[in-house]
Amino acid sequence: MVDQWAAAQRLQGKWEGPATGRPGTGQQVREYKSILGGRFILGTDETRWVPTPEEPDGLVHEDLAVLGWDATAGQVRMRSFHGEGFVHDYRCVDAAPDGSRLVFEADQVENGPPGMRARETLVFRGLDDLESTFELAMPGGDFEPYTHEQLRRTRDLDG
């Protein structure tokens, strides 16, 4: 059985790298750290998207996430809050046996259209390499990629 919480602990640190997706291309910085006596992990994320003809000033996306262990459900939960006003209440629906991949799904997106869903897949490609894919599904539709990041851990953070 996969220890999802141990796998989530691997996120701790500062991560940086390129981002691609519907907004275009950009740079992302993420940071995950242990909070509240190690019972939760706080993640922050800032992505700076380069200017495009549609967005001549570029875009800045910010979000924060709180991960915790749901003992009743026996899974990691992640609640993420986006600067655009969206809130995702994710549950870990799949994990690789070695903890190298975590898949989170939200059955609804607060402040999105009814029936909108979200999925984030985190894949550890090594000790200091993290790939993140964020997907959205519009009401009645299938998941489609929205953003993709290739991140490198730039420093560890003390719990």
C-alpha positions as CSV (number, residue, x, y, z in Angstrom):
1,M,0.0,0.0,0.0
2,V,1.2,3.5,-0.9
3,D,2.0,5.9,2.0
4,Q,0.4,8.9,0.3
5,W,1.4,11.2,3.2
6,A,5.0,10.2,3.0
7,A,4.9,10.9,-0.8
8,A,3.4,14.3,-0.2
9,Q,6.2,15.1,2.3
10,R,8.6,14.9,-0.7
11,L,7.1,18.1,-2.0
12,Q,8.8,20.2,0.7
13,G,11.2,22.7,-0.6
14,K,11.4,25.5,-3.2
15,W,10.8,24.5,-6.8
16,E,11.3,26.6,-10.0
17,G,10.9,26.0,-13.7
18,P,9.2,26.6,-17.0
19,A,5.4,26.6,-17.4
20,T,3.4,26.1,-20.6
21,G,-0.2,25.8,-21.3
22,R,-3.3,27.8,-22.4
23,P,-1.9,31.1,-21.0
24,G,1.2,30.6,-23.1
25,T,4.7,30.2,-21.6
26,G,6.1,31.4,-18.3
27,Q,8.1,30.7,-15.2
28,Q,6.8,29.2,-12.0
29,V,8.0,29.3,-8.4
30,R,6.5,26.9,-5.9
31,E,7.2,26.4,-2.2
32,Y,5.9,23.7,0.1
33,K,6.5,23.7,3.8
34,S,5.3,21.8,6.9
35,I,3.0,23.8,9.1
36,L,1.0,23.3,12.3
37,G,3.3,20.8,13.9
38,G,3.8,18.8,10.7
39,R,0.1,17.9,10.4
40,F,-0.3,20.0,7.2
41,I,1.8,21.2,4.2
42,L,1.3,24.7,2.9
43,G,2.1,25.2,-0.8
44,T,2.4,28.5,-2.6
45,D,2.7,29.1,-6.3
46,E,3.4,32.0,-8.5
47,T,3.5,31.8,-12.3
48,R,4.5,34.7,-14.4
49,W,3.2,34.3,-18.0
50,V,5.0,36.2,-20.7
51,P,3.0,38.8,-22.7
52,T,0.9,37.7,-25.6
53,P,-1.1,39.6,-28.2
54,E,-4.2,38.8,-26.1
55,E,-2.5,39.7,-22.8
56,P,0.1,42.4,-23.7
57,D,1.0,43.0,-20.0
58,G,1.4,39.2,-19.4
59,L,-0.4,37.5,-16.5
60,V,0.5,36.6,-13.0
61,H,-1.2,33.6,-11.4
62,E,-1.0,32.9,-7.7
63,D,-2.5,30.1,-5.6
64,L,-2.0,28.4,-2.3
65,A,-2.7,24.9,-1.3
66,V,-3.1,23.1,2.1
67,L,-2.4,19.4,2.1
68,G,-3.4,17.1,5.0
69,W,-4.0,13.5,5.8
70,D,-7.7,12.6,6.0
71,A,-7.6,9.6,8.4
72,T,-11.2,8.7,7.9
73,A,-10.9,8.5,4.1
74,G,-7.4,7.1,4.3
75,Q,-6.1,9.6,1.7
76,V,-4.3,12.9,1.3
77,R,-6.6,15.9,0.7
78,M,-5.5,19.1,-0.9
79,R,-7.5,22.3,-0.8
80,S,-6.3,24.9,-3.3
81,F,-7.3,28.6,-3.5
82,H,-6.6,30.5,-6.7
83,G,-6.2,34.3,-7.1
84,E,-8.9,34.2,-9.8
85,G,-11.4,33.1,-7.0
86,F,-11.5,29.3,-7.8
87,V,-11.3,26.8,-4.9
88,H,-10.6,23.1,-5.5
89,D,-11.2,20.5,-2.9
90,Y,-9.0,17.6,-4.1
91,R,-8.6,14.1,-2.9
92,C,-5.7,11.8,-3.9
93,V,-7.3,9.3,-6.2
94,D,-4.2,7.5,-7.4
95,A,-0.6,7.1,-6.3
96,A,2.3,5.1,-7.7
97,P,3.4,2.2,-5.4
98,D,6.8,3.9,-4.9
99,G,5.1,7.3,-4.2
100,S,6.6,8.9,-7.3
101,R,3.2,10.0,-8.6
102,L,0.2,11.5,-6.9
103,V,-3.1,12.2,-8.7
104,F,-5.5,14.6,-7.2
105,E,-9.1,15.2,-8.4
106,A,-11.7,17.7,-7.5
107,D,-15.3,16.8,-8.3
108,Q,-16.4,20.4,-8.4
109,V,-14.7,23.8,-8.6
110,E,-16.0,26.5,-6.3
111,N,-16.8,29.6,-8.3
112,G,-16.7,27.7,-11.6
113,P,-19.7,26.5,-13.6
114,P,-21.7,23.7,-12.0
115,G,-20.1,20.3,-13.0
116,M,-16.6,21.8,-13.7
117,R,-13.9,19.4,-12.4
118,A,-10.1,19.7,-11.9
119,R,-7.2,17.3,-11.7
120,E,-3.5,17.8,-10.7
121,T,-0.9,15.2,-11.3
122,L,2.4,15.4,-9.6
123,V,5.2,13.2,-10.8
124,F,8.7,13.0,-9.1
125,R,11.2,12.5,-11.9
126,G,14.0,12.2,-9.4
127,L,14.9,13.6,-6.0
128,D,14.9,17.2,-7.2
129,D,12.7,17.1,-10.3
130,L,8.9,17.5,-10.3
131,E,6.5,17.5,-13.2
132,S,3.1,19.0,-12.6
133,T,0.1,18.7,-15.0
134,F,-3.1,20.7,-14.3
135,E,-6.3,19.7,-16.2
136,L,-9.8,21.0,-16.3
137,A,-13.1,19.3,-17.4
138,M,-16.0,21.5,-18.3
139,P,-19.5,20.3,-17.4
140,G,-20.1,17.0,-19.1
141,G,-16.7,17.0,-20.7
142,D,-13.4,15.1,-20.3
143,F,-10.3,16.4,-18.7
144,E,-8.1,18.6,-21.0
145,P,-4.6,19.9,-20.2
146,Y,-4.5,23.5,-19.0
147,T,-0.9,23.9,-17.7
148,H,2.2,21.9,-17.4
149,E,5.4,22.6,-15.4
150,Q,8.8,21.1,-15.2
151,L,10.2,22.1,-11.8
152,R,13.6,21.7,-10.2
153,R,14.0,21.9,-6.4
154,T,16.3,24.9,-5.8
155,R,16.4,24.5,-2.0
156,D,15.1,22.4,0.8
157,L,13.0,24.0,3.5
158,D,13.3,23.2,7.2
159,G,10.0,21.8,8.5
